[in-house]
Amino acid sequence: MTQQVEAAGLTVDELAARAGVTVRTIRFYSTRGLLPPPVIGPRRVGRYGPEHLRRLELIEELQHQGLTLAAIERYVQQLPAGLSPDDLALHRALVATWQPDSERTIARAELERRAGRELGEQDLDRLVAMDALGRTEDPDVFRVDAGLLRLGVRLLDVPIALKTILAARDVVLTHTREAARELTRLFRDEVWEPYREGGPDPEQVETMRSLSAHMQPMVVQALVTAFQRSMREELRASFPADDETA
């Protein structure tokens, strides 16, 4: 159902509901060039697609970073032309790594409004398995990872068994934790320790802290890029016939 709605296009009211903003905000962003114009359909009704939704999500993330509207406009203007909705989602994910984890708690009604669909218990179980949601003591209130929620909702219509999702999550967690552990060890032994051996210098310590903070988004981007390339290579090796006909 969700995929059909996105393919057909959203009205401005539907887009606002999905993005968790007001219609007035969407119109304001459009006048500032932050959103491309909608496709005009029958009866002169504007229709918005996945690209508009992903751009709104990216803008929201940039706002959480404390960027001013002018800074957000500069950021959006520098994005390469022709980015797909998935490319924009990746930009948002990378931006999100610049800030500490922040937990958001919302009621089920708001959750379904953001998802753009009703969510049954099976849907909720699958979203929890993907770590997009976390349950609370109140069965109608959930802890939400906004970025993973949008991805998880898109996967609800994909015929993947819950046990497969859990197995995939375990694989990802195991290998990403190992990569994080090894990268942290490398940073500590090769970069941090040599600075410490030079004696307690407050200025150097602050420099190292700043370097550590700036390294995180770069490392995440490198990991995502490496994973994408490896995944393409594995898929081509596993499904050569599909690759040749693509």
Contacts in CASP RR format, 6 or more apart in sequence:
PFRMAT RR
TARGET T0000
AUTHOR 0000-0000-0000
METHOD contacts of the structure
MODEL  1
MTQQVEAAGLTVDELAARAGVTVRTIRFYSTRGLLPPPVIGPRRVGRYGP
EHLRRLELIEELQHQGLTLAAIERYVQQLPAGLSPDDLALHRALVATWQP
DSERTIARAELERRAGRELGEQDLDRLVAMDALGRTEDPDVFRVDAGLLR
LGVRLLDVPIALKTILAARDVVLTHTREAARELTRLFRDEVWEPYREGGP
DPEQVETMRSLSAHMQPMVVQALVTAFQRSMREELRASFPADDETA
1 117 0 8 1.000
1 157 0 8 1.000
2 115 0 8 1.000
2 116 0 8 1.000
2 117 0 8 1.000
2 153 0 8 1.000
2 154 0 8 1.000
2 156 0 8 1.000
2 157 0 8 1.000
3 154 0 8 1.000
3 157 0 8 1.000
5 14 0 8 1.000
5 116 0 8 1.000
6 49 0 8 1.000
6 50 0 8 1.000
6 53 0 8 1.000
8 47 0 8 1.000
9 39 0 8 1.000
9 47 0 8 1.000
9 48 0 8 1.000
9 49 0 8 1.000
10 18 0 8 1.000
10 47 0 8 1.000
10 48 0 8 1.000
10 49 0 8 1.000
10 52 0 8 1.000
10 53 0 8 1.000
11 45 0 8 1.000
11 46 0 8 1.000
11 47 0 8 1.000
11 48 0 8 1.000
12 23 0 8 1.000
12 26 0 8 1.000
12 27 0 8 1.000
12 38 0 8 1.000
12 46 0 8 1.000
12 48 0 8 1.000
13 23 0 8 1.000
14 48 0 8 1.000
14 116 0 8 1.000
15 26 0 8 1.000
15 48 0 8 1.000
15 49 0 8 1.000
15 52 0 8 1.000
15 53 0 8 1.000
15 56 0 8 1.000
16 22 0 8 1.000
16 23 0 8 1.000
16 25 0 8 1.000
16 26 0 8 1.000
17 113 0 8 1.000
17 114 0 8 1.000
17 116 0 8 1.000
18 53 0 8 1.000
18 113 0 8 1.000
18 114 0 8 1.000
18 116 0 8 1.000
19 26 0 8 1.000
19 53 0 8 1.000
19 56 0 8 1.000
19 57 0 8 1.000
19 60 0 8 1.000
20 113 0 8 1.000
20 114 0 8 1.000
21 56 0 8 1.000
21 60 0 8 1.000
26 35 0 8 1.000
26 56 0 8 1.000
29 35 0 8 1.000
29 56 0 8 1.000
29 59 0 8 1.000
30 37 0 8 1.000
32 69 0 8 1.000
32 73 0 8 1.000
33 73 0 8 1.000
33 76 0 8 1.000
34 55 0 8 1.000
34 59 0 8 1.000
34 72 0 8 1.000
34 73 0 8 1.000
34 76 0 8 1.000
35 52 0 8 1.000
35 55 0 8 1.000
35 56 0 8 1.000
36 51 0 8 1.000
36 52 0 8 1.000
36 55 0 8 1.000
38 46 0 8 1.000
38 47 0 8 1.000
38 48 0 8 1.000
38 49 0 8 1.000
38 52 0 8 1.000
39 46 0 8 1.000
39 47 0 8 1.000
39 48 0 8 1.000
39 49 0 8 1.000
40 46 0 8 1.000
40 47 0 8 1.000
41 47 0 8 1.000
49 85 0 8 1.000
50 85 0 8 1.000
51 83 0 8 1.000
51 84 0 8 1.000
51 85 0 8 1.000
51 88 0 8 1.000
53 85 0 8 1.000
53 150 0 8 1.000
54 85 0 8 1.000
54 86 0 8 1.000
54 88 0 8 1.000
54 89 0 8 1.000
54 92 0 8 1.000
55 76 0 8 1.000
55 88 0 8 1.000
57 88 0 8 1.000
57 89 0 8 1.000
57 92 0 8 1.000
57 146 0 8 1.000
57 147 0 8 1.000
57 150 0 8 1.000
58 76 0 8 1.000
58 88 0 8 1.000
58 91 0 8 1.000
58 92 0 8 1.000
58 95 0 8 1.000
59 72 0 8 1.000
59 76 0 8 1.000
60 146 0 8 1.000
61 92 0 8 1.000
61 95 0 8 1.000
61 96 0 8 1.000
62 71 0 8 1.000
62 72 0 8 1.000
62 75 0 8 1.000
62 95 0 8 1.000
63 72 0 8 1.000
64 99 0 8 1.000
64 102 0 8 1.000
65 95 0 8 1.000
65 98 0 8 1.000
65 99 0 8 1.000
67 75 0 8 1.000
79 88 0 8 1.000
79 91 0 8 1.000
83 91 0 8 1.000
89 147 0 8 1.000
89 150 0 8 1.000
89 151 0 8 1.000
90 224 0 8 1.000
92 147 0 8 1.000
93 147 0 8 1.000
93 224 0 8 1.000
94 217 0 8 1.000
94 220 0 8 1.000
94 221 0 8 1.000
94 224 0 8 1.000
95 217 0 8 1.000
96 147 0 8 1.000
97 216 0 8 1.000
97 217 0 8 1.000
97 220 0 8 1.000
98 216 0 8 1.000
98 217 0 8 1.000
103 143 0 8 1.000
104 143 0 8 1.000
104 144 0 8 1.000
104 145 0 8 1.000
104 146 0 8 1.000
105 136 0 8 1.000
105 141 0 8 1.000
105 142 0 8 1.000
105 143 0 8 1.000
105 144 0 8 1.000
106 114 0 8 1.000
106 141 0 8 1.000
106 142 0 8 1.000
106 144 0 8 1.000
107 140 0 8 1.000
107 141 0 8 1.000
107 142 0 8 1.000
108 119 0 8 1.000
108 140 0 8 1.000
108 141 0 8 1.000
108 142 0 8 1.000
111 119 0 8 1.000
111 133 0 8 1.000
111 142 0 8 1.000
111 144 0 8 1.000
111 149 0 8 1.000
112 118 0 8 1.000
112 119 0 8 1.000
114 146 0 8 1.000
114 149 0 8 1.000
115 149 0 8 1.000
115 153 0 8 1.000
116 153 0 8 1.000
117 153 0 8 1.000
119 127 0 8 1.000
123 156 0 8 1.000
124 133 0 8 1.000
124 142 0 8 1.000
125 162 0 8 1.000
126 152 0 8 1.000
126 155 0 8 1.000
126 156 0 8 1.000
126 162 0 8 1.000
126 165 0 8 1.000
127 133 0 8 1.000
127 149 0 8 1.000
127 152 0 8 1.000
127 153 0 8 1.000
127 156 0 8 1.000
128 134 0 8 1.000
128 135 0 8 1.000
129 162 0 8 1.000
129 165 0 8 1.000
129 166 0 8 1.000
129 169 0 8 1.000
130 148 0 8 1.000
130 151 0 8 1.000
130 152 0 8 1.000
130 155 0 8 1.000
130 165 0 8 1.000
130 169 0 8 1.000
131 145 0 8 1.000
131 148 0 8 1.000
131 169 0 8 1.000
132 144 0 8 1.000
132 145 0 8 1.000
132 147 0 8 1.000
132 148 0 8 1.000
132 149 0 8 1.000
132 151 0 8 1.000
132 152 0 8 1.000
132 153 0 8 1.000
133 142 0 8 1.000
133 143 0 8 1.000
133 144 0 8 1.000
133 145 0 8 1.000
133 149 0 8 1.000
134 142 0 8 1.000
134 143 0 8 1.000
134 144 0 8 1.000
135 142 0 8 1.000
135 143 0 8 1.000
136 142 0 8 1.000
136 143 0 8 1.000
155 165 0 8 1.000
176 223 0 8 1.000
179 223 0 8 1.000
183 219 0 8 1.000
187 212 0 8 1.000
187 215 0 8 1.000
191 208 0 8 1.000
191 211 0 8 1.000
192 208 0 8 1.000
195 201 0 8 1.000
195 204 0 8 1.000
195 205 0 8 1.000
195 208 0 8 1.000
198 204 0 8 1.000
235 242 0 8 1.000
235 243 0 8 1.000
236 243 0 8 1.000
END
